[in-house]
């Protein structure tokens, strides 16, 4: 196992999850990527326990710069996905619907991970009509920065409250109503 891979797994807290079934293979990779399908569990961080999220900056799927900076005052929804992940494909229409329903309140951003070639990620976005920006993070470098509530299942969704603090996480596939409910609660100060 390479040092980079060991660091990724340690940073995401996956040591105990490697044997679980789910999104554990990337057809474009030569080795097991170590991600698992979550169970859809939702974790909310109490307001007084929230920590500031790191500012993520990196390329989008077209190679242009994308950042989470400057989004204070709005809920930010960070969805971690891979084109190779069937739960991600099932969840994509739900995210698109939730993004449309909360457009005035939340900024949705995707983090594409473990797609070693950007072409499948671009095809995924076109196929599911994903109209919000997506980071291209093939080596998981952005994910390593999210230590407070690591995204250790694919798909995963992190929610930042309007103050830019990590406020909630969903591990696994969720429905539009769950995303919309979380956005509305966080926007209301919960």
ChimeraX attribute file (.defattr): number of C-alpha atoms within 10 A of each C-alpha:
attribute: neighborCount
match mode: 1-to-1
recipient: residues
	/A:1	6
	/A:2	7
	/A:3	8
	/A:4	12
	/A:5	14
	/A:6	13
	/A:7	12
	/A:8	19
	/A:9	21
	/A:10	12
	/A:11	18
	/A:12	22
	/A:13	15
	/A:14	19
	/A:15	12
	/A:16	8
	/A:17	15
	/A:18	15
	/A:19	12
	/A:20	13
	/A:21	11
	/A:22	18
	/A:23	22
	/A:24	20
	/A:25	17
	/A:26	19
	/A:27	14
	/A:28	12
	/A:29	12
	/A:30	8
	/A:31	11
	/A:32	12
	/A:33	16
	/A:34	23
	/A:35	26
	/A:36	23
	/A:37	23
	/A:38	22
	/A:39	13
	/A:40	18
	/A:41	12
	/A:42	15
	/A:43	13
	/A:44	15
	/A:45	16
	/A:46	10
	/A:47	14
	/A:48	6
	/A:49	9
	/A:50	18
	/A:51	16
	/A:52	13
	/A:53	20
	/A:54	16
	/A:55	14
	/A:56	15
	/A:57	13
	/A:58	18
	/A:59	14
	/A:60	20
	/A:61	20
	/A:62	13
	/A:63	11
	/A:64	10
	/A:65	11
	/A:66	17
	/A:67	16
	/A:68	17
	/A:69	11
	/A:70	9
	/A:71	16
	/A:72	14
	/A:73	13
	/A:74	19
	/A:75	27
	/A:76	27
	/A:77	24
	/A:78	21
	/A:79	24
	/A:80	26
	/A:81	27
	/A:82	25
	/A:83	22
	/A:84	20
	/A:85	20
	/A:86	17
	/A:87	20
	/A:88	24
	/A:89	19
	/A:90	15
	/A:91	18
	/A:92	25
	/A:93	17
	/A:94	20
	/A:95	28
	/A:96	17
	/A:97	16
	/A:98	21
	/A:99	24
	/A:100	16
	/A:101	15
	/A:102	17
	/A:103	10
	/A:104	10
	/A:105	18
	/A:106	26
	/A:107	20
	/A:108	22
	/A:109	23
	/A:110	22
	/A:111	25
	/A:112	25
	/A:113	24
	/A:114	24
	/A:115	22
	/A:116	16
	/A:117	12
	/A:118	19
	/A:119	12
	/A:120	15
	/A:121	22
	/A:122	17
	/A:123	12
	/A:124	17
	/A:125	19
	/A:126	11
	/A:127	12
	/A:128	16
	/A:129	12
	/A:130	19
	/A:131	13
	/A:132	14
	/A:133	17
	/A:134	26
	/A:135	26
	/A:136	29
	/A:137	23
	/A:138	16
	/A:139	16
	/A:140	20
	/A:141	15
	/A:142	19
	/A:143	19
	/A:144	16
	/A:145	15
	/A:146	18
	/A:147	14
	/A:148	15
	/A:149	20
	/A:150	19
	/A:151	27
	/A:152	23
	/A:153	26
	/A:154	27
	/A:155	33
	/A:156	24
	/A:157	29
	/A:158	22
	/A:159	27
	/A:160	27
	/A:161	29
	/A:162	21
	/A:163	19
	/A:164	23
	/A:165	21
	/A:166	26
	/A:167	28
	/A:168	21
	/A:169	24
	/A:170	26
	/A:171	23
	/A:172	25
	/A:173	24
	/A:174	24
	/A:175	16
	/A:176	19
	/A:177	14
	/A:178	16
	/A:179	21
	/A:180	21
	/A:181	13
	/A:182	23
	/A:183	27
	/A:184	16
	/A:185	12
	/A:186	23
	/A:187	19
	/A:188	10
	/A:189	10
	/A:190	14
